[in-house]
Amino acid sequence: QVQLVESGGGLAQAGGSLRLSCVVSGRTFSINAMGWGRQAPGKQRELVATIASGGTTNYAGSVKGRFTISRDNAENTVYLQMNSLKPEDTAVYYCFVGRSDGMSYWGKGTLVTVSS
């Protein structure tokens, strides 16, 4: 099993910044991809950013240029630096990991609220 615990959510003003962290524990030896998704009220969950074990990153178009994903493999931690926040970024943010055996795991989420 793999456990994920997110932190860093909260309230920010439009134009502000927040940094999310996600610590991964358990059977982490075969993790390759890590990333973040979000779910806004009344909407489906969407992928925000992913980072491969080699460091290749991908972003949703809505956050590209504003959000930066990074990972610390030694600490089994993935980060999401969010700058120039907009009210439409308000959502519960979830981190996830994918293992080489095809299994994926999600955290319980952390709420980000951006006020206008």
C-alpha positions as CSV (number, residue, x, y, z in Angstrom):
1,Q,0.0,0.0,0.0
2,V,0.9,3.6,-0.5
3,Q,-0.2,6.5,1.6
4,L,-0.2,10.1,0.5
5,V,-0.6,13.2,2.8
6,E,-1.1,16.6,1.3
7,S,-0.5,19.9,3.1
8,G,-0.2,23.6,2.2
9,G,-3.7,24.4,1.2
10,G,-5.5,27.4,2.5
11,L,-6.9,30.8,1.6
12,A,-5.0,33.1,-0.8
13,Q,-5.9,36.3,-2.6
14,A,-6.0,36.5,-6.4
15,G,-2.5,37.1,-7.6
16,G,-1.0,35.4,-4.6
17,S,0.9,32.2,-4.2
18,L,0.6,28.9,-2.3
19,R,2.9,25.8,-2.2
20,L,1.4,22.4,-1.8
21,S,3.4,19.4,-0.5
22,C,2.6,15.7,-0.6
23,V,4.6,13.2,1.4
24,V,4.4,9.6,0.1
25,S,5.0,6.6,2.3
26,G,4.6,2.8,2.2
27,R,5.5,0.8,-0.8
28,T,7.3,3.6,-2.7
29,F,10.0,1.5,-4.4
30,S,8.2,1.2,-7.7
31,I,6.7,4.7,-8.0
32,N,7.3,6.4,-11.3
33,A,4.9,9.2,-12.1
34,M,3.7,11.7,-9.5
35,G,1.3,14.6,-9.9
36,W,-1.6,16.7,-8.8
37,G,-5.2,16.9,-9.7
38,R,-8.0,19.1,-8.5
39,Q,-11.7,19.1,-8.2
40,A,-13.8,22.3,-8.1
41,P,-17.3,22.4,-6.7
42,G,-19.7,20.8,-9.1
43,K,-17.0,19.8,-11.5
44,Q,-15.1,16.6,-12.4
45,R,-11.6,16.0,-11.1
46,E,-9.0,17.2,-13.6
47,L,-5.2,16.7,-13.9
48,V,-3.2,19.7,-13.1
49,A,0.4,18.6,-13.4
50,T,2.5,15.5,-13.6
51,I,6.2,14.7,-13.2
52,A,7.9,11.6,-14.4
53,S,10.7,9.9,-12.5
54,G,13.2,11.4,-14.9
55,G,11.8,14.9,-14.3
56,T,9.7,15.4,-17.4
57,T,6.7,17.6,-16.5
58,N,3.3,18.2,-18.1
59,Y,0.7,20.8,-17.2
60,A,-2.9,21.5,-17.9
61,G,-3.3,24.5,-20.2
62,S,-5.1,26.5,-17.6
63,V,-2.1,26.4,-15.2
64,K,0.9,26.4,-17.5
65,G,3.2,29.3,-16.8
66,R,1.7,29.8,-13.3
67,F,2.2,26.4,-11.5
68,T,5.4,24.4,-11.1
69,I,5.6,20.8,-10.1
70,S,8.7,19.3,-8.6
71,R,9.7,16.2,-6.7
72,D,12.3,15.1,-4.2
73,N,12.8,11.4,-4.8
74,A,15.0,11.0,-1.7
75,E,12.2,12.4,0.5
76,N,9.3,10.8,-1.5
77,T,7.7,14.2,-1.8
78,V,6.0,16.1,-4.6
79,Y,5.4,19.8,-4.6
80,L,3.1,22.2,-6.5
81,Q,4.2,25.8,-6.5
82,M,1.1,27.9,-7.5
83,N,1.7,31.5,-8.5
84,S,-0.6,34.2,-9.9
85,L,-3.6,32.4,-8.4
86,K,-7.0,33.0,-9.8
87,P,-10.4,32.5,-8.2
88,E,-11.0,29.7,-10.7
89,D,-8.1,27.8,-9.1
90,T,-10.3,27.3,-6.1
91,A,-10.7,23.5,-5.6
92,V,-9.6,20.5,-3.5
93,Y,-6.2,19.5,-4.7
94,Y,-5.2,15.9,-4.6
95,C,-1.7,14.4,-5.2
96,F,-1.3,11.0,-6.8
97,V,1.4,8.5,-7.7
98,G,1.6,5.9,-10.3
99,R,3.6,2.7,-9.8
100,S,5.3,0.6,-12.4
101,D,2.8,-2.2,-11.8
102,G,0.0,0.0,-13.1
103,M,-1.5,0.8,-9.7
104,S,-2.2,4.4,-8.8
105,Y,-3.0,6.0,-5.4
106,W,-4.5,9.3,-4.5
107,G,-4.4,11.4,-1.3
108,K,-7.4,12.8,0.6
109,G,-6.9,16.3,-0.7
110,T,-6.2,19.8,0.6
111,L,-8.6,22.7,0.0
112,V,-7.3,25.8,-1.9
113,T,-9.6,28.9,-1.9
114,V,-8.7,31.9,-3.9
115,S,-10.6,35.1,-3.2
116,S,-11.1,37.9,-5.7
